[in-house]
Amino acid sequence: MPAHILENAATLDPATFTDWGTVSKPIGEPISKQSGLIFFQNDDKTSEMGLWQCTPGTWRCEVSKDEFFYVLDGNAVYTEDDGTVTEISAGMTCAFPAGWKGDCTVVQTIRKGYMVREWP
């Protein structure tokens, strides 16, 4: 399996990303559009690494796998069901555990390098 090394993932041309469609549970307008590049995905799809980009909008977010990511560009606000608000922006490293539930609002198109993993 090859290693993936990018000189500057924050400035990659979005045209090189695969269109992943709109978010699955949008809340109001605008409806966020997603795109990305998958660098690795194991056979049973329990582990994945890549780049993800998303345009502004708000949607219901229910994290099904542990996720670790580094924000390359943009900013967003995550509001957990208990009311806890987490603001993320370029340069931040973040982790969300499987089972996290709340709303996500992308304020400025966000791009992140990520890894998700489901544990047995």
N, C-alpha and C positions, 0 to 999 in steps of 0.2 A: 504494500500500500504506500503510495507516494506521500511525502510531506507537502504541506501547502504553505508557501511563504509568499507574502504580499509586501511589496515595498511600502504602500500607503493605502490600506483598505478604506480609509475615510474618503478618499478622492476617486475611488473606482467609478467608472462611468456606469450609471444605473442601467443603461441599455444592455450591459453584460449580465445583468441579473435575470433570473427566471421569474416570470409573473406568477405569483402564488394566489392571486385573486383578492377579494375583499375579506375583511375579518368576518368570523362566523356569527358573532352576536353583537352587531352594531347597536349603539344607542344614539339616535338622532343623526343629524347631518353635520359635517360631511362624513361619509363612510370611508374609513381607512382602507388603503390598498397596500398589499404586502408583496414583497419580492425578495429574492435571496439567491444564495449559492450554497449548496451542500458540499462540504469537503469530504465528509465521511458519514456513513450510516451503516450500522451493523445489520446482518441479515434479518434479525427479528425486530429491527427498528426500535430497540430499547435504548439506543445510544446514537447521538447525532451531533455533528459539529459543522459550523458554517457561519455565513454572514446573513443578516436579516435586515431589511429596511421596511419602514412603514410610514405612510403619509398621515397628516393630522386627522383626528377624529377620536371618538370615544366608543369603547366596547366593553362587554362583560368578559372578564378574564378568569379562567379557571385553570390553574397550572396542574397538569397531569403528571409531569416528570420533574425531578429536581433540575433546576436551570442555573447555570453560572454564565455571566456575560460581562463584556467590557463595552461601554458605550463609546463609539467612535465619533458620532456627530448627532446633533439634535437634542431634544429634551422631551420628557414625558412625566406625567403624574399618575402614580398608582394609589388608589384608595381602597384599602382592605375593608372587608365587610364589617369589621369592628370599628371602622372610622379612622384607623391609622393612615396617615398620608405620607407617601414616600415620593420625593421629587428626584428624578435622575437626569443627568446631563453628560455631555461629552467629557471623557476622562474618568468617569466613575466605573468601578467594578462592583457588580451586584450579584446577589444570589437569591433565588426564590425557591422555597421547598415545594415539593409535590403536595397538593392539597390547598395551596394558597388560593383564595377567592376574593374577587373585588372587581373594580372597574379600572380601566387604563385609559388615559387621555394623552394622546400624542399631541403636543403643542407645536413642535417644529419637527419636520421629518426626521426620524431617528434611524440610525444605522448602528448595529452592534455585531460583534463577534461573539458567538455563543457555543455552549455545549449543554445538551440536555441528556439526562440519564435516568432510566427507571431501574430502581434497585429491587432485587427479588424479595 
